[in-house]
C-alpha cells in the first residue's frame, strides 16, 4: 500500500521522519531515566550498607556481635529491603523488611533457582539486577562479611519500572498525538504547496483530450503561474510557454492547410474549363472530314485521352478539396444493395477477364447519404481490384449488416499489396508497387482513387480498412445503416 501520488509520498515521508525522531527521543529518554533511577538505587544500597543482612542470625552468635539489634537495623531500612546471608554458596538466611515502622523482617522462602542467582552475585560492592521468583526484580549488592560470609542487600526495582513505564506511556500518547497533528498539517501544507502543480496537471489533461489533428483547436486557459523562483513555478512557466508554441504552430499549420485547400480548389475549378476546351478541340479535329495523316490522328487521340484523364484528376482534386473544407453531402436514403449491383455490372463490362462474385443479403441494405458519392466509392474499389490484379483473378463483393452498421467488402485473390505501402494506401498520390500492377495493361492513375474512398466514407460517418497478404486483399467499408 505504498502512496502513489507525490502529495501522499511527501506527507508520508514527513510523518516517517518525524516518527523516527520521536522514537529516538523516546528511547533516549527511557534509557536515560532508567539509568538515572537505577543509579539512585545503587546509591541507596551503598548508604544502607550490609547492616540488615548482618543483623540476621549467623553461626549462633548473639545479636550484640553485630552493629545494632535486629529491630534497630530494620528501622533504618526502607520497606521491601531484601537481605540475605551466604556461607560459601549456601543461603543460610533471607528476609525482607516488612515496613519502616519497626515491625521487623519477614523470612523469604527462596527457590533453588533464586538461591543459585544469589550465589552467582559477585561480591564486588556494585549493583546488579536479579529477578527473584518470589519477590520480583531487585537491585542487589553483595559484600564480604566479617566471618568470610557474603552479605547481600537488595532494593525493589518496582518504583524504577513504574516510573519508566509511565514515561513510556506518556511518550507514546504525546508522540502519537504529535504524529497525527503533523500528518494533518503536513498534508494540508503539501497540498497547498503543490496546488500549482495540480493545476498544471489538470491543464495538461485537458490539452491531451483536444483533437489536435482536426484542424483549428481552442486551447484551454493556461495554468496559473506561481513564484518563478520555485520548481513548481518554473514548471508552470515552461509548460505555459510550451502551450503557446504549440498553439502558434497549430494556428500556422491550420492557416497553411486552409491556403493549400483553397489553392487546390481554385486550381481544380479553373483547370476544368481549359481541360474541357482541349478535349473538345481534339474531338472536333478528329471529326474533320478531310484526310488527316495517321500520326496526326494518333496525336489527337492521345491529346483527347490525356485531356479526359486530366479532367478526371481535376474533378477528383476538386472533390477532395471540398470534402476537406467540410462541404456537406446529400443526406438521403440510399439503397446500397442497388448501388452494389450497378457497380459490379459496370465492372464486369470493364473487366471481362476477371471473375466477379456477389454475396448479397436477402433484404436490402439502406444507408443515409449521397448516392452519387457512394457509387463513386464502389466504382473506385472495383476499379482498384480490376486494375491491380492479373486477368483471371476473382473479385468478390459482399454486403451485410453488423450491429446496425452496413459492411461492404471487396476481396480479390491477386498478388496483394506490399507491407510498406499498406499504411499509406489511403493517402493521396499513392501508387501500388510494381508487383501488384505488372500484369495490368492499363495505367495506374493519379493515386487518388483510394483517398477519395476514405474521404467520402469518413464524410458519411463511416470507416474503411485494408487487410492484405499475398493471394488475399480485402477492403472493408463500414457505414451507419439507415432505415429500410
Secondary structure, DSSP 4 states (H G I P E B T S, - for coil): ----SHHHHHHHHHHHHHHHHHHHHHHHHHHHHHHHHHHHHHHHHHHHTTHHHHHS--TT--GGGSSS-HHHHHHTS-TT-EEEEEETTEEEEEEEE--SSS--EEE----HHHHHHHHTS--SS-EEEEEETTTEEEEEEEEE-TTS-EEEEEEESHHHHHHHHHHHHHHHHHHHHHHHHHHHHHHHHHHHHTHHHHHHHHHHHHHHTS-GGGS---PPPPPPP--TTSHHHHHHHHHHHHHHHHHHHHHHHHHHHHHHHHHHHHHHHHHHHHHHHHHHHHHHHHT-SS---HHHHHHHHHHHHHHHHHHHHHHHHHHHHHHHTTPPPP-EEEEHHHHHHHHHHHHHHH-TTSEEEEE--SS--EEEE-HHHHHHHHHHHHHHHHHTS-TT-EEEEEEEEETTEEEEEEEE-SS---HHHHTTTTSTT----HHHHTT--S----S-HHHHHHHHHHHTT-EEEEEEETTEEEEEEEEEB---
